[in-house]
Amino acid sequence: MISETHVGRSYPPSAPYLVSAAKVAEFAAALGDAGNPAYAGPDAVAPPTFAVLLSSAAWQAMFDDPELELSLSSTVHTDQRFTWHRPLRVGDAVTATLTIDRVRARGNSAFISLTVALDADGERVCEAASTLLHSWPEGKAA
């Protein structure tokens, strides 16, 4: 089960995700910002929250770690912050690497702070920091 001993654990980078004009346009439309010219065409940049899509690929490695006993269905995403070094651009091949930064376990719940580093072609583009709240069934202490 996840505990303070897992702080610092990192997982291998995700497979590269190629940022395409179609996916950027689709994401912008879902945000209600389809008319923004920054998000259109072959030289488009991605909306800042597009990083969540890329980060979720890295989250899967953590949820697949049997030692942690985590389940996405028992998890609430409580906080999200981004530190940008440059915008994501159409054509970027982005990998996502997750590191567990902090674990605060109390009773049958744990707050898990993590950072996902997003790199494109060897260049750091963004760090996406999240806090998750995970709960286990009553009687199973974290």
C-alpha positions in Angstrom: 0.0 0.0 0.0 1.3 3.5 -0.8 3.1 5.2 2.1 5.8 7.8 2.8 8.4 5.2 1.8 7.3 5.6 -1.9 8.2 9.3 -2.0 10.8 9.8 -4.8 9.6 6.8 -6.8 9.6 7.6 -10.5 8.2 5.6 -13.4 9.7 5.2 -16.9 8.6 7.8 -19.5 5.4 7.2 -21.3 5.5 6.4 -25.0 5.9 9.6 -27.1 2.6 11.3 -27.9 2.6 13.3 -31.1 0.7 16.6 -30.7 -1.4 16.9 -33.8 -3.4 19.9 -35.2 -6.5 17.7 -35.1 -6.1 16.9 -31.4 -5.3 20.5 -30.4 -8.4 21.7 -32.3 -10.6 19.0 -30.7 -9.3 19.9 -27.2 -9.9 23.6 -27.9 -13.4 22.9 -29.0 -14.1 20.8 -25.9 -13.0 23.9 -23.9 -15.3 26.1 -25.9 -12.4 27.9 -27.4 -12.5 26.6 -31.0 -12.4 30.1 -32.4 -9.0 31.0 -30.9 -6.5 31.3 -33.8 -3.6 30.2 -31.5 -5.2 26.7 -31.4 -5.8 26.3 -35.2 -3.7 25.3 -38.1 -0.4 23.6 -38.6 1.5 26.0 -36.4 -1.0 25.8 -33.5 0.0 25.7 -29.9 -2.0 23.5 -27.5 -4.2 25.1 -24.7 -2.3 25.0 -21.4 -4.6 22.4 -19.9 -3.8 20.0 -22.8 -1.0 18.9 -20.4 -3.6 17.0 -18.3 -4.2 14.7 -21.3 -0.5 13.9 -21.6 0.0 13.6 -17.8 -2.8 11.0 -17.5 -0.6 8.5 -19.6 2.0 8.7 -16.8 -0.6 8.3 -14.1 -1.4 4.9 -15.5 2.0 3.6 -14.6 1.4 4.5 -10.9 -2.1 3.0 -10.9 -0.6 -0.2 -12.4 2.0 -0.5 -9.7 0.7 -3.4 -7.5 2.7 -2.4 -4.5 0.8 0.9 -4.1 -2.7 -0.7 -4.2 -4.3 2.3 -5.9 -7.4 2.4 -8.0 -8.5 5.2 -10.3 -12.1 4.6 -9.3 -11.2 5.3 -5.6 -9.3 8.5 -6.4 -10.3 12.2 -6.5 -8.1 14.7 -8.3 -8.0 17.6 -5.8 -5.4 20.0 -7.2 -3.5 20.8 -10.4 -0.7 23.3 -11.2 1.5 23.7 -14.3 4.9 25.2 -14.6 5.4 26.1 -18.3 8.8 26.5 -20.0 7.3 26.9 -23.4 4.0 26.1 -25.1 3.2 22.7 -26.5 3.3 22.9 -30.3 1.8 20.8 -33.1 4.5 18.3 -34.0 6.0 17.9 -30.5 6.6 14.3 -29.6 6.0 14.4 -25.8 6.9 11.9 -23.1 5.6 12.1 -19.6 7.5 10.9 -16.5 5.8 10.7 -13.1 7.5 11.1 -9.7 5.7 10.7 -6.4 6.6 13.8 -4.3 4.7 13.4 -1.1 2.3 10.9 0.6 0.2 11.8 3.6 -1.7 8.7 4.8 -4.4 9.0 7.5 -6.7 6.1 8.3 -8.1 4.6 5.1 -7.1 7.6 2.9 -4.0 9.1 1.5 -3.1 12.4 -0.2 -0.6 11.8 -2.9 1.3 14.7 -4.4 3.1 14.0 -7.7 4.8 15.7 -10.6 4.7 14.7 -14.2 7.6 16.1 -16.3 6.6 16.6 -19.9 9.5 16.6 -22.3 9.4 17.1 -26.1 12.4 15.9 -28.1 14.7 16.1 -25.1 13.5 19.6 -23.9 11.5 20.1 -20.7 8.2 21.7 -21.7 6.2 21.6 -18.5 5.9 20.2 -15.0 2.3 19.2 -14.1 1.9 18.9 -10.3 -1.2 17.2 -9.0 -2.6 16.2 -5.6 -4.8 13.1 -5.5 -6.9 11.8 -2.7 -7.2 8.0 -2.6 -9.5 6.1 -0.2 -9.6 2.4 0.6 -12.5 0.5 2.0 -13.3 0.8 5.7 -11.1 -1.4 7.8 -8.1 -1.1 5.4 -5.7 1.5 6.8 -3.3 3.3 4.6 
